[in-house]
Amino acid sequence: MLPELPPLPALTRAEGEFVDAYLEVVDLLGRINPSRTSHTYGALRAAQALVSRAAALRDALTLMHMRGESEVHADTLARALRTLDGERRTGRVTVPGDQVS
């Protein structure tokens, strides 16, 4: 049986969309990362999808701004990202360290 995940912190709908869109962009960047990909076709497809996901991220931030949500509550959003496996997902965007053979 899988361990129970901690609950997501209370987020506005726009904050939730912001976090979701951010993680989708991160996932796509991880698939495009030249140090982690092995096929151009998969990277190409991820790059094509990145355009619409970046627009969704922009739209979520625009909605937050229009609703008067002028501050990003970094601690709360970081908890949400950790709950949604954000640390592993963002790790795929980085360049792996040197491996000694």
C-alpha positions, 0 to 999 in steps of 0.5 A: 500500500502506498503511503498517504501523501500530505494534503495540498495546502489551501490554494485559490483556483488560480494558484492551483492552475499556476502550480499545475501549469508550472509543473507541466512546463517543467515536465516538458522541459525535462523531456527537452533537456539535451543532457537527458533525452535520447531521441529528437522526435520526443524532444520535438513533440515536447517543445511543440507542446511547451508553447500551449503549456507556457500560455496556460502558465501565463493565463494562470498568472494573468488571472491571479493578477486580475483578481488582485492576487498580487503576491505569490505566497512562495512558502505555500506554493512550495508545499504544494509543489513538494506534495505534487512531486515537484522536486523530482520533476524539476530535477529532470531540468538540470544537467546531471553531474559527471559520472566517473567510469 
